[in-house]
Amino acid sequence: MTIWQQLFTRRMAICIFTGFVSGLPLYLLLNLVPAWLRTEHIDLKVIGAFALIQFPYTWKFLWSPFLDRYALPLLGRRRGWMLLTQASLLVVIASMGGFSPQNDLGTIVLLATLLAFLSATQDIVLDAYRRELLLDNELGLGNAVHVNAYRIAGLIPGSVSLILADHLPWDMVFLITALFMIPGMVMTLMVKEPHRAAPPKTLREAVIEPFHEFITRKGWQSALLILAFLFFYKLGDSLCTALATPFYLDMGFTKSQIGLIAKNAGLWPAVIGALLGGIWMLKIGINRALWLFGVVQVVSIFGFYWLATQGHQTEITATNLMQLGFVIGLEALGVGLGTAAFVAYIAQSTHPAYTATQFALFTSLAAVPRTFVNATAGWLVEQLQWSGFFLMCAALAIPGMLLLFKVAPWNGETKLK
């Protein structure tokens, strides 16, 4: 089967929907909520601390065994949880805009935390479903397609919703954003339940065995190296974009300019990056992809540093917009490539019998920087200014690259199999 034949299959089409519906809630928390709070004159340090509400992404492995063990009625073990979380996310997102950041900040924090919990739970079951859906030789390409759609979903809260916010009240903006969950719900009703591995027979087995299997697979040392790599590989890039939208606003760009230029400039590089990443992984394997794409990811951080050195612009010119578009495009290319390889590596590292729990464990650890380290971003910017902040992000990207010598050596594999 040719690469193009592998790309245009029903399984890859499903990966588009899983990526889109998975990315929408997260990018709402990362892009739309900070922009909403900033335009309502909430302090930058408070906005940075909002990253802490994403703690469910870090701790989702704690309740993932329940999703491995138990099935909801009617739709099955995977699809039942998928539909429940998607419907709940639609309701929570739609209701969030009805509150005022100045007067109801506590309520907004609670709703945002609930949104993060539901989104993390949805990710558990979507990751498990996708791992059971794809054949082993489709992991690189399938996860690249998923990442592609994940990034495209960011255009809704990060572009469409920001543009709407210049013309509509915030409650309408959040309602319209929530409606984009409907395609995922339709997909859930139309697909079939996978039956690649039998579910754990007891809750104890669902809790204990995934961790026991991972630790005993190659020993404690190998397990700890893998966990350290999962923490550090995306650390610099994640922190770099933690306050991206407030950064663009501080540089003098309007919400509509950010929506039209910054986000759309990142669309095609992200699409091309993730798609090429998946195709290249078929040829060069996941190990070499992690090396090559990681380098691009590090280089893209320096684009933000360069933009920060330009300072605040009192009047935005066409040149300024081109500079912003170039920086965002480079970052999107690096993230598209790096994330495609990273997610494929995680999928390859899971055991089919414990998909949900192990996938949740690995992605939870990868989310730690985004949740806890990113919460300090506002404070770090105030201490270092934007340019110093981005230089620090570049330095934090180096440990993950060095760990590749141990967890994914260049000649450790020749092809994804």
DOKE-584847 format. One record per residue: residue in one letter; x, y, z of N, C-alpha, C, O in turn. Coordinates in pm, whole numbers, plus 50000, padded with zeros to 5 digits. Example, Ala and Ser with C-alpha at 12.3 -4.5 7.8 and 13.67 -1.06 7.14 Angstrom:
A513194943150780512304955050780513204967050780514244966850846 S512854977550708513674989450714512905000350787513415011450804 
This chain:
M500854988050000500005000050000500885012550000501815013550081 T500605022049908501385034349901501035043550017500045041650088 I501885053950033501645063550140500285070250123499555072150220 W499945073949999498685080749975497505071450001496465075950049 Q497655058749970496585049250001496415047650152495295046250201 Q497535047950225497465047250372496825059750431496155059150534 L497025071150365496525083850417495015085050401494325089850492 F494495080850288493065082350260492315069550294491835062450205 T492225066850422491475055150470490475059850575490555071050625 R489555051050609488545054350709489185056750845488755065450920 R490215048950878490865050551007491535064251019491505070451125 M492145068950909492765082150913491715093150922491945103450986 A490555091150858489475100950868488975102051012488675112951059 I488895090751082488485090951222489505098651305489135105851398 C490795097151272491845104451346491695119551332492075127051422 I491145124051219490885138451202489895143251307490095153651370 F488815135651325487785139651421488285138551564488005147151647 T489045127851595489555126551732490495138051766490475143151878 G491315142151670492245153251694491515166351713491835174151803 F490515168951628489805181751635489065183151768489185193451834 V488315172951806487495173851927488365173452054487935177952160 S489575168052043490505167852155491185181452172491395185952285 G491525187852062492255200452069491415212452106491915221752169 L490135212352069489275224152090489225228652237489445240452263 P488925219852334488845224552473490185229652526490225239552600 L491275222952490492575227252541492945241052487493385249652563 Y492775243152356493135256052299492205267052348492585278752349 L490995263452387490115273352449490725278352580490685290252610 L491275268952658491925272652783493235280252759493565289452834 L493965276452655495275282452629495185295952559496015304652584 N494195297852471494135309752387492955318952418493135330852443 L491745313352417490565321952429490405327452570490165339352588 V490535318952671490355323452809491385334252848490995344452904 P492705332252819493655343052850493345356152777493475366952835 A492935355352650492585367452576491355374152637491305386452648 W490385366252677489175371452743489535378652873489085389852897 L490365372252955490745378153082491585390853062491435400653135 R492485390552962493355402052938492545414152892492795425352935 T491565411852803490745423052755489815428252864489335439552855 E489575420152967488765424653081489655429953194489205431653308 H490925432653161491875439353251492225431153375492395436753484 I492325417953359492805409353466494325409353463494925409253355 D494965409653580496425410453591497115398653521496615387453523 L498275401553458498985391353381499435379653469499425368153424 K499825382453593500235371553683499055362353714499225350253727 V497865367953727496665359853750496375351153628496025339453640 I496535357053510496305349353387497305338053377496945326853340 G498575340653410499585330153407499255319053505499445307253475 A498765322853623498425312853724497245304253681497035293453736 F496465308853583495355301053532495815287753474495015278553458 A497095286753442497615273953392497405262853493497345251153456 L497305266353620497135256253725495805248953714495675237853764 I494805255153650493515248353637493615236453543492675228553533 Q494735235253473494915224053382495465211653452495885202153386 F495465211653587496055200253658495425186853622496115176753633 P494135186053579493615172853539494405166253427494475154053420 Y495015174153338495825168253231497055161153289497575151753229 T497495165853404498675160053467498335147753551499145138653564 W497135147453606496745136753698495715127153639495155119053713 K495475127853510494405119653452494685104653460493755096653450 F495935100653478496245086453491495615080553617495465068353627 L495235089253715494655084253839493275078053817492925068253883 W492495083853726491155078353702491045070953567489975065953532 S492145070253493492115062853366491805048053384491145042353296 P492235041253493491865027153508490355024753510489885014253466 F489595034353561488145032853562487595032353420486635025053392 L488195040153329487755040053190488205027553118487555023153023 D489325021553163489755008653109488854997353156488554988053081 R488414998253282487694987153344486194987353315485604976953287 Y485564999153323484114999853318483615005853187484255014553129 A482465001053142481825006053020480465011853054479745006353137 L480115022952989478775028553003477795020652917478215013952822 P476515021252946475525013652868475455018252722475795029652689 L475015009452639474645011852499475825012952402475905004852309 L476715022552420477725025252317479025017452334479825017152241 G479255011352448480485003752466481495011052551481275022352594 R482635004152575483635009152670484265022252625484435031152708 R484615023852500485265036052451484245046552409484325058052452 R483295042852325482365052652267481435058552372481055070252361 G481065050952474480195056252578480825067852652480195078252672 W482085066052694482795076852763483055088552669483035100152712 M483305085652542483545096452445482325105552435482465117752442 L481135099752418479935107852400479605115652527479205127252520 L479745109452642479435116252769480315128452790479825139152825 T481615126952770482525138252791482315149252687482395161052721 Q482045145552563481845155552458480585163852483480595176052467 A479495157252522478255164552552478435173752673477925184952674 S479165169052772479405177152892480285189252860480045200152911 L481275187352774482135198452735481335209252662481555221152684 L480425205152576479595214852504478835223752603478795235952586 V478245217652705477455225252804478345234752884477985246352905 V479495229952931480375238153015480935249952937480955261252988 I481395247552814481945258552733480875269052706481145281052716 A479685264552671478605273852639478235282552759477855294152741 S478335277252879477925284652999479005294153051478695303353126 M480265291953013481355299653073481255314453043481515322653131 G480875318252922480865332352884479775340452949479735352652933 G478885333953024477825341353090478265348053219477455354353286 F479535346853254480035352653379481045363753349481625364353241 S481225372553447482125384053432483455381353501483465378053620 P484585382653429485895380753493486145390153611486835386453706 Q485585402053605485795411753714484995407953839485465410053951 N483795402453821482905399853934482765385053970482415381754084 D483035376253875482775361853896484025353453868483915342353816 L485195358653903486425351653869486475337753935486955328253874 G485985336654058485975323654126485135313454052485545301854037 T483965317554005483095308553928483755304453798483655292853756 I484415313953733485115310953607486235300853631486445291953550 V486945302453742487995292753776487405278753793487985269053744 L486265277653861485625264653881485185258553748485405246753723 L484575266653662484135261653532485315257553445485265247453375 A486375265553450487565262253371488205249353420488705241453340 T488205247253552488755234953608487905222953567488445212453532 L486585224453572485685213753526485895210853378485905199253336 L486065221353300486335219653157487615211753135487675202753051 A488655215153213489935207953199489775193353239490345184553174 F489005190653345488765176753388488045168753279488445157553248 L487005174553222486255167553116487125165752991487075155352926 S487905175952959488785174952842489845164252861490115156452770 A490445163752981491455153553010490845139553006491465130152957 T489605138153057488935125153054488625121052910488765109352874 Q488205130752830487975127852689489265123352621489255114052541 D490385129852655491665126152596492045111752631492605104552548 I491745107452755492055093752795491405083852699492065074952646 V490115085552678489375075852598489665077552449489675067652375 L489895089852403490235091752261491595085852228491765079552124 D492565087652316493885081752294493815066552293494445060052209 A493045060952386492895046352391492185041352266492595031252208 Y491135048152226490395044152106491295044451984491285035251902 R492085055251970492955056651853494045046051853494395040751747 R494595042951970495645032651976495095019051938495785011051874 E493845016151977493235003351943492735002951799492594992351740 L492455014751744491965015551606493065013351504492875006251406 L494235019551527495315019551429496135006751435496375001251542 L496545002051318497514991251311498874996551354499115008551352 D499774987551393501074991951444501845000251341502515009951377 N501754996351214502495003851112501805016851071502325024150987 E500645019751132499945032251104500105042451217499565053551208 L500835038851322500915047551439501515061251406500995071551450 G502605061451329503235074151296502325083051215502135094751250 L501755077751107500905085751020499595089251089499125100551079 G498985079451158497705082051224497805092551332496935101151344 N498865092051412499045102051516499425115551457499115125951516 A500085115551341500365128151273499075134651225498905146851238 V498175126751171496875131951129496105137351249495485147951243 H496145129851359495485134251483496055147651530495305156751564 V497375148851532498025161351576497655172751481497425184051525 N497595169751351497195179751253495845185651287495685197851296 A494865176851307493515181251338493475188251474492705197651495 Y494305183651565494425189751698494845204351685494285213251750 R495825206651601496305220351579495255228851508495045240451543 I494595222951408493575230451333492445234551427491875245351412 A492125225951523491075229351619491415242051695490515249251739 G492715244951711493125257051780492715269751708492675280551769 L492405268651579491965280351503490575285051545490215296551523 I489795276051606488445280251647488535289951765488145301451750 P489035285651883489145295451993490245305751972490185316652028 G491275302451891492405311351875492285320951759493075330251749 S491305318951671491145327651555489695331851538489365343651553 V488835322251507487425325351481486795332351601486125342551587 S487015326651721486385332351841486935346151874486195354751921 L488225348351851488815361451878488245372051784487985383351824 I488045368151658487455377551562486015380651602485585392151598 L485275370251639483895372351683483815381351806482865388951823 A484855380551892484855388352016484925403351990484555411352077 D485385407351870485395421551835484025426451791483815438451777 H483095417051770481785420851716480615415751798479495420651782 L480835405951885479755400051962480095399952110481275400352146 P479105399552198479395398152342480015384652372479855375152295 W480735383852483481495371752514480595359552534481015348452502 D479385361252586478535349552605478175342952473478075330652466 M477965350952368477685345352235478925338752177478835328552109 V480095344652204481355338952153481565324852209481905315652134 F481365323252339481555310152401480485300152354480775288252338 L479265304752333478205295752284478545290552145478415278552118 I478975299352057479335295151920480525285751924480565275751851 T481505288752008482665279952021482255266152068482775256152019 A481325265452162480875252552216480255243752109480385231552114 L479575249752012478885242051908479855234051821479445224551753 F481115237751822482105230251743482425216651805483185208951746 M481855213551921481995200051976481065190051906481265177951916 I480055195051836479055186251775479645176551674479245164851675 P480595180551585481165170651492481775158551562481685147351511 G482405160551677482975149351750481905140051803482085127851805 M480775145651846479675137451895479075129251782478725117551802 V478945135151664478435127751548479385116351512478945105251483 M480695119151513481695108751485481565097151583481625085551543 T481405100251710481295089951813480115080751787480225068651807 L479005086251742477805078251714477955069751589477285059551576 M478825073751497478935066851368479995055951365479885046551286 V481035056951449482125047151442481765034451518480775034051591 K482585024251499482395011551568483305010751690484365017051695 E482875002851786483685000651906484834991151875484604980351821 P486094994951907487214985951881487274974751984486854976552098 H487784963351945487904951952037489274945452020489394933351999 R490314953852031491664948852006492194940752123492964931252104 A491784944252245492244937152364491104936252463490264945152471 A491084925452539490034923552640490254933352755491394935752794 P489174939152811489324948352924489794941053048489584928953060 P490424948153141490824941853269489614935653339488514941153335 K489834924353403488724917253467488324923453600487174922253643 T489254930053667488974936353795489564950353796490434953653716 L489064958653889489614972053902491064971453949491884979653908 R491374961954035492754960454082493694957753965494774963653957 E493274948953876494094946053758494244958453672495314960953617 A493174966353659493224978453578494164988953637494744996953564 V494314988853771495164998753838496624994253844497535002053814 I496844981753883498204976953913498964972753788500114976853769 E498354964853704499094958453593499704968253493500814965653448 P499024979353455499664988553359501004993953408501954995053330 F501094997153537502345002353592503384991153609504574993153584 H502904979553652503814968153668504424964053534505624961353526 E503614963653431504104959753298505134969753246506154965753190 F504874982853265505794993053216507134992453288508184993353225 I507094990853420508344990953499509174978453473510404979253466 T508514966853458509244954253440509614951453295510324941853267 R509144959753203509404957353061510894957353032511404947952970 K511604967753077513054968353056513794972553184514994975453180 G513084972753296513724976253421513464990553464512994998853386 W513784993253590513545006353650514295017653579513735028253554 Q515565015253547516385025853487515795030453353515685042453327 S515435020953270514845024353141513525031753159513245041353088 A512715027153255511425033653279511605048153323510885056953276 L512555050653412512785064153461513325073353352512975085153347 L514175068053264514695076053152513575080053057513525091353010 I512685070653030511555073752942510665084353004510235093752936 L510385083053133509545092953201510195106753203509515116853186 A511515107053224512225119853221512165126253082511985138353069 F512315117952979512225123052842510845128852815510735139652755 L509785121852857508425126752835508205140152903507445148452854 F508855142353015508725155153086509455166353014508915177353000 F510675163852967511545174552918511425177652769511735188852729 Y510975168252687511065170252541510255182452495510695189652406 K509095184752555508255195952513508285207552612507495216952600 L509185207152709509195217052816509415231252763508615240152791 G510475233352687510795246752638509735252152545509335263752556 D509275243852452508255248152356506945251352427506285261252394 S506555243052525505295245252597505325258352674504365265952669 L506415261052745506525273352822506565285452730506025296052763 C507205283952616507345294852519505985300252474505815312352457 T505025291252455503715295352404502665296752514501485298552483 A503075296052641502105296352751501305309252754500115309152785 L501945320352721501265333352721501355339652582501555351752569 A501195331452479501375336252342500405347652308500825358052258 T499125345652336498155355952299498375368952376498375379652314 P498575368652510498925381152579500215387452525500335399752523 F501185379252481502415384452424502135392452297502645403452280 Y501305386752209500965393852086500245407052118500505417252055 L499355406652217498635418852256499615429252310499485441152281 D500585424852390501585434052447502495439852339503045450752356 M502655432652229503475437652119502725447852033503295453751942 G501415449852063500655460151994499645455151894498965463151830 F499535441951877498595436551779497185436051838497025433651958 T496175438151754494785437551798494295423051796494945414251740 K493155420751859492585407151862492285402151721492535390451689 S491735410951636491425406651499492685403551420492715393951343 Q493745411551439495015408751371495595395451417496115387751337 I495505392851548495975379951599495165368651538495715358551495 G493845370551533492975360251477493245357551330493305346051287 L493405368351253493565366751108494995363251066495205354750979 I495965369651129497355367951087498065357151167498545347251112 A498125359051298498935349951381498445335551372499255326451352 K497155333351386496655319651389496635313351251497045301851235 N496175320751151496125314951017497505313150956497715304250874 A498455321450997499825319650949500405306651001501325301050942 G499875301851112500335289251166499605277151114499995265851143 L498525279251037497705267850993498465258750898498665246950926 W498895264350785499505255650684500845249950727501115238250700 P501715257850793502945251450845502645240150942503345229950941 A501615241651026501265230951120500735218851046501095207451076 V499865221250948499305210250868500405203050792500515190850797 I501225210850722502305204850643503305198050734503775187050704 G503645204450846504615198750939504185185350994504955175750991 A502945184551044502455171951101502295161350994502615149651018 L501805165250876501615155450769502945150150718503125138150701 L503895159250694505215154950651505885146550759506585136850731 G505645150550886506205142750996505735128450993506525119151010 G504435126350971503895112850965504445105050847504755093150860 I504565111650733505095104850614506575101550631507005090550597 W507345111050686508775108550706509015097350806509965089650794 M508125096450907508295085851006508145071950945508725062350994 L507355070950837507265058250766508605054450705508895042550687 K509405064450673510685062050605511865061450702512725052750691 I511905070750798513105071850883512905066151022513885064451096 G511675063151060511415057851194511205068851297511555080451273 I510655065151410510315074851515511555080751580511585092751611 N512605072551601513795077551670514435089351597514655099851656 R514725087451471515365098251395514445110251380514905121651377 A513135107651371512175118751364512235127351490512155139551482 L512365120951605512455128551730513675137651731513605148851781 W514785132951676515995141051668515805153051573516005164551612 L515415150051450515325160551348514245170751381514465182751370 F513085165751421511975174851448512195182651577511725193951591 G512925176651672513235183651795514115195851771513945206151836 V515055194551678515935205851644515115217451587515305228951626 V514195214251496513345224751440512515231451549512315243551548 Q512045223451643511235228451754512035238451839511505248751879 V513305235351865514155244351944514405257251868514325268151925 V514735256051739515035267951658513835277451654514015289651654 S512615271751651511425280251640511245289251761510625299851751 I511785285351877511655293651998512385306951978511955317252029 F513495306551903514255318851882513475328851797513775340851800 G512485324251722511635333551648510865342651742510715354551714 F510385337251853509685345451952510635355352017510265366852043 Y511875350952042512875360052099513125371852005513195383352048 W513255368851877513505379451778512335389251773512545401351766 L511105384151777509945392851774509885401551900509525413251894 A510265395652014510245403252139511235414752136510995425252195 T512365412752067513375423452060512895435351978513475446151986 Q511835433551899511285444651820510515454451908510335466051872 G510045449652025509345458252119507905461052079507425456551975 H507225468652164505815472252141505715481852022506475491452012 Q504765479151933504565487451814503315495951835502215490751852 T503505509351832502345518151848501475518351724500275520851731 E502085515551609501335514951483501775502551407502935501251368 I500855493551385501165480851319501175482851168500195487351108 T502315479451107502475480450961502385466650898502325456450966 A502385466550765502365453950692503615445750724503565433450729 T504735452550746505975445650781505835438550916506265427150932 N505235445451011504995439351143504145426751131504425416651195 L503105427451050502235415851031502975404350964502745392650997 M503845407550870504645397150804505605390750903505795378550902 Q506215398850988507125393551090506375384151184506865373351217 L505205388251228504395379851316504015366851247504115356151307 G503585367951121503215356051047504375346251031504185334151041 F505575351551006506755342850990507085335651120507355323651120 V507055342951231507395336951361506395326051398506775315151440 I505115328951381504085319151415504145307351321503925295951363 G504435309851194504545298851098505695289551131505555277351122 L506845295251171507995287051208507695278851333508045267051340 E507035285151430506675277851553505705266651523505815255651577 A504745269351436503755259151401504405247451328504035235951351 L505355250351241506065239651172506835230951271506775218651265 G507555237451363508325229851461507445221451551507755209751577 V506345227251598505445219751685504735208751608504525197751660 G504345211451483503695201251402504575189051383504125177751396 L505845191451354506795180451337507085173551470506965161451482 G507465181651571507875175951699506765168351769507005157551824 T505555173751767504445167251834504045154351764503675144651830 A504115154051631503785141951557504685130351600504205119251624 A505975133051609506915122551651506735119051798506825107351835 F506485129051880506345126952024505125118252056505225108852135 V503985121251995502775113452020502915099351965502445089752027 A503565097951850503805084551795504695076451888504485064451905 Y505695082951947506565076052043505775071252164505955060052210 I504885079852215504045075952328503165064152292503065054452368 A502515064752175501635053852133502405040752120501925030152159 Q503605041552064504425029652045504835023652179505085011652188 S504915031952283505375027452414504285021152499504565016052607 T503035021452452501935015852532501715001252498501934996852385 H501264993552599500914979552580499434978752543498614985152608 P499074971052438497674970652392496674966652501495514970752494 A497104958952599496174954452702495834965452803494824964452872 Y496674975952811496454986452912496555000152845497205009252897 T495905001552731496075013352648495705026252721496515035552727 A494495026852778494025039352837494925043852952495295055552959 T495265034653041496025038553160497455042453127497935052753176 Q498145034553045499525037953011499595050452925500465058952946 F498705051852829498685063852745498425076052833499045086552815 A497495074652929497195085753019498395089053108498675100753134 L499095078753155500285081053238501335088953161501875098753213 F501625084753038502675091252959502275105552921503085114752933 T501045107452875500625120852835500435129952957500575142052946 S500105124053073500005132053195501345138053230501445149953263 L502385129953224503715134953255504145145653156504785155553194 A503795143753029504125153752928503385166852953503835177452909 A502235166153022501445178153049501905185653173501455196853197 V502805179653252503265186253375503865200053347503505209553416 P504765201553248505315214953222504235224953188504255236353235 R503265220653104502215229853061501355234253179500845245453180 T501215225753278500325228753390501015236453500500545247053541 F502135231253550502765237053668503875246953631503915257953686 V504745243353538505815252553499505225264853430505665276053455 N504225262653344503635273953272502915283653365502725295353330 A502515278953483501835287753578502755298853626502285309253674 T504055296853613505025307053655505365316653541506145325953560 A504775314553423505165322353305504955337253327505825345253293 G503805341053384503555355353406504595361653497505075372553469 W504945354653605505975359653697507335360453629508075370153647 L507655350053548508945349953478509055361353378510125367353364 V507975364453309507995375553213508235388653285508995397153236 E507605390453400507815402853475509265404253523509795415253531 Q509895392853555511275393053603512285394453490513275401753503 L512045387453379513035386553272512705395153151513565397053065 Q511485400253144510955406553024510785395852915511275384652928 W510085399452810509745389152710510975382952644511015370852625 S511975390952610513155385652539513925375852627514305365052580 G514165379552753514865370452844514065357752870514635346952885 F512765359152877511885347652897512045337352785512145325352811 F512075342052661512175332752549513565326352539513685314952495 L514605333552579515945327452584515975316252687516595305852664 M515315318252800515255307852901514485295552848514875284152876 C513425297852772512655286852712513535278452619513445266152619 A514375285052541515275277852451516245269152530516535257852491 A516745274452642517675266552725516975254452787517585243852800 L515705255952823514965244952884514635233952784514255222852824 A514775236752655514505226652553515665216952534515495206552472 I516845220252586518035212252562518035198752635518395188752574 P517645197952764517695184852832516915173852761517375162352757 G515755177052706514975166952634515715161552513515625149652482 M516435170352444517225165852329518365156752373518655146852306 L519015160052484520125151852533519675137852575520415128152560 L518445136752627517925123752669517665114452551517535102352569 L517605120052431517405111652313518545101652294518335090952237 F519745105152342520865095752331520535082452398521015071952355 K519715082852504519385070752579518065064452535517985052352517 V517015072652518515685066952495515375064752348514535056352315 A516045071952259515765070452116517045073052036517105082951962 P518055064452049519315066551976519095067051826518205060451772 W519925074951759519755077351616519675064451536518835063151447 N520535054951567520545042251492519795031151564520005019351536 G518925034751656518185024751731517125017651650516685006851688 E516705023651541515705017551454515885023551315516485034251301 T515385016851216515505021751079514165025051019514095032950925 K513085018951072511775021251014510715018051116510885009151199 L509595025451110508455022651198507785009851155507365008551040 K507675000451245507064987651211505954984451308505314973951296 
